Amino acid sequence: MSKYLEVIGKKSAVDIMDNIRSKMPMEVTLIRDNSKVITSVDSIEVGDIVEVKRGERVGVDGVLLSSSGLFDESSLSGESIPIEKEVGDKLYSGTLNVGEVVRFKVISDYANSTVSNIANLLEDALNSKPNIENRTNELSKYFPISILILAILSFVCWFIFTSDFERSLIGQYL
């Protein structure tokens, strides 16, 4: 039963991780020399200027440069009401732009972005076992043999005490 629950828990965590990664944009609109270039999120560097249109997700963390924007951060915080961001406010990767077109300055690359860190932490948690589980597994290796040894010792003690095989086997003295 416990293995079944563990498998269900891991499957759920993997589904969540896949869901997070599938919602992340693979391409962003980079502003270079006042021209727009569609590029991979992996090629974005700290200090680049990125444009996010209405309905697009923020690909990397940054600081808002344009006037203001409205962002749905429910994928990170669970808050269902969009948050209004002003110039200088931090934008987190994975959030959805529900307002007008905005531009922001990148403050971390994709590998170090908020959503990438969350996905990496979740993956690490899936691949590692807690100390208590490791200790329990170690202890369970010796449990059956220790019970068997105790049973044999109990039989031998009763047999020495009673000199009667049946009473020793049952473990009772009448």
C-alpha positions as CSV (number, residue, x, y, z in Angstrom):
1,M,0.0,0.0,0.0
2,S,2.8,2.4,0.9
3,K,4.6,1.8,-2.4
4,Y,1.3,2.5,-4.2
5,L,0.9,5.8,-2.4
6,E,4.5,6.7,-3.1
7,V,4.1,6.0,-6.8
8,I,0.9,8.1,-6.9
9,G,2.7,11.0,-5.1
10,K,5.7,10.8,-7.5
11,K,3.4,10.7,-10.5
12,S,1.6,13.7,-9.3
13,A,4.8,15.6,-8.7
14,V,6.1,14.7,-12.1
15,D,2.9,15.8,-13.7
16,I,3.2,19.2,-11.9
17,M,6.8,19.6,-13.0
18,D,5.8,18.8,-16.6
19,N,3.0,21.2,-16.4
20,I,5.3,24.0,-15.1
21,R,7.9,23.4,-17.8
22,S,5.3,23.1,-20.6
23,K,3.9,26.5,-19.8
24,M,7.3,28.2,-20.0
25,P,8.0,30.0,-23.3
26,M,10.8,28.6,-25.3
27,E,11.2,31.8,-27.3
28,V,11.1,35.5,-26.3
29,T,11.1,38.8,-28.1
30,L,14.5,40.4,-27.6
31,I,15.0,44.1,-28.2
32,R,18.4,44.8,-29.8
33,D,19.3,48.1,-31.4
34,N,15.5,49.1,-31.4
35,S,14.7,46.0,-33.4
36,K,12.8,42.9,-32.3
37,V,14.4,39.6,-32.6
38,I,12.7,36.3,-31.6
39,T,15.3,34.2,-29.8
40,S,15.5,31.2,-27.5
41,V,15.2,31.8,-23.7
42,D,18.5,29.9,-23.3
43,S,20.4,32.6,-25.3
44,I,19.1,35.5,-23.1
45,E,21.7,37.1,-21.0
46,V,21.6,39.4,-17.9
47,G,21.0,43.0,-19.0
48,D,19.1,42.2,-22.2
49,I,15.8,43.9,-22.9
50,V,12.8,41.6,-23.5
51,E,9.3,42.5,-24.7
52,V,6.3,40.6,-23.5
53,K,2.9,41.0,-25.2
54,R,-0.5,40.5,-23.7
55,G,-1.2,36.8,-23.2
56,E,2.5,35.8,-23.2
57,R,4.4,34.4,-20.2
58,V,7.5,36.0,-18.9
59,G,10.4,33.7,-19.8
60,V,13.1,35.0,-17.4
61,D,13.2,37.1,-14.3
62,G,13.5,40.9,-14.9
63,V,12.8,44.4,-13.8
64,L,10.0,46.3,-15.5
65,L,11.1,49.2,-17.7
66,S,7.9,50.3,-19.4
67,S,5.2,52.3,-17.6
68,S,3.1,49.6,-15.9
69,G,1.8,46.1,-16.5
70,L,-0.7,43.7,-15.1
71,F,0.6,40.2,-14.4
72,D,-1.1,37.0,-13.3
73,E,1.2,35.4,-10.8
74,S,-1.2,32.5,-9.9
75,S,1.3,29.9,-11.2
76,L,3.8,31.0,-8.5
77,S,1.7,32.3,-5.6
78,G,-1.7,30.9,-6.1
79,E,-3.2,34.5,-6.0
80,S,-6.0,34.6,-8.6
81,I,-6.1,38.4,-8.9
82,P,-3.6,39.9,-11.3
83,I,-0.9,42.1,-9.8
84,E,-0.1,45.6,-11.2
85,K,3.6,46.2,-11.6
86,E,5.2,49.6,-11.9
87,V,8.6,50.7,-13.3
88,G,11.3,49.0,-11.3
89,D,9.2,46.2,-10.0
90,K,10.5,42.7,-10.3
91,L,8.9,40.3,-12.9
92,Y,9.1,36.6,-12.3
93,S,9.4,34.0,-14.9
94,G,6.3,31.9,-15.5
95,T,3.9,34.9,-14.8
96,L,1.4,35.8,-17.4
97,N,1.1,39.3,-18.9
98,V,-2.6,40.1,-18.9
99,G,-2.1,43.8,-19.5
100,E,-0.5,45.8,-22.3
101,V,2.8,45.2,-24.0
102,V,5.7,45.7,-21.6
103,R,9.5,45.7,-21.7
104,F,11.8,44.6,-19.0
105,K,15.5,44.2,-18.3
106,V,16.7,40.7,-17.6
107,I,18.2,40.1,-14.1
108,S,18.8,36.4,-14.3
109,D,19.3,33.9,-17.1
110,Y,16.9,31.1,-17.8
111,A,18.8,28.5,-15.8
112,N,18.6,30.7,-12.7
113,S,15.1,32.0,-13.2
114,T,12.4,31.5,-10.6
115,V,10.4,28.8,-12.4
116,S,13.6,27.0,-13.4
117,N,14.7,26.9,-9.8
118,I,11.2,25.6,-8.7
119,A,11.3,22.9,-11.3
120,N,14.9,21.9,-10.3
121,L,14.0,21.8,-6.6
122,L,11.0,19.6,-7.4
123,E,13.1,17.3,-9.5
124,D,15.8,17.0,-6.8
125,A,13.0,16.2,-4.2
126,L,11.7,13.4,-6.5
127,N,15.2,11.9,-7.0
128,S,16.2,12.0,-3.3
129,K,15.0,10.1,-0.3
130,P,14.6,11.7,3.2
131,N,17.0,10.6,5.9
132,I,14.1,9.0,7.9
133,E,13.3,6.8,4.9
134,N,16.9,5.7,4.5
135,R,17.1,4.9,8.2
136,T,13.8,2.9,8.0
137,N,15.0,1.0,5.0
138,E,18.3,0.1,6.8
139,L,16.4,-1.0,9.9
140,S,14.0,-3.1,8.0
141,K,16.8,-5.2,6.6
142,Y,17.6,-6.5,10.1
143,F,14.1,-6.7,11.5
144,P,13.1,-10.2,10.2
145,I,16.3,-11.9,11.3
146,S,16.1,-10.2,14.7
147,I,12.6,-11.5,15.3
148,L,13.7,-15.0,14.2
149,I,16.6,-14.9,16.6
150,L,14.4,-13.8,19.5
151,A,11.9,-16.6,18.7
152,I,14.7,-19.2,18.8
153,L,16.1,-17.8,22.0
154,S,12.7,-17.9,23.6
155,F,12.2,-21.5,22.6
156,V,15.7,-22.5,23.9
157,C,15.0,-20.7,27.3
158,W,11.6,-22.4,27.7
159,F,13.1,-25.8,26.7
160,I,15.9,-25.4,29.3
161,F,13.4,-24.3,31.9
162,T,10.7,-26.9,31.3
163,S,12.5,-29.8,29.5
164,D,9.3,-30.2,27.6
165,F,9.4,-29.7,23.8
166,E,5.6,-29.0,23.4
167,R,5.5,-26.4,26.2
168,S,8.7,-24.8,25.0
169,L,7.3,-24.5,21.5
170,I,4.1,-22.9,22.7
171,G,6.0,-20.8,25.2
172,Q,3.8,-21.4,28.2
173,Y,4.4,-23.1,31.5
174,L,1.5,-24.8,33.3
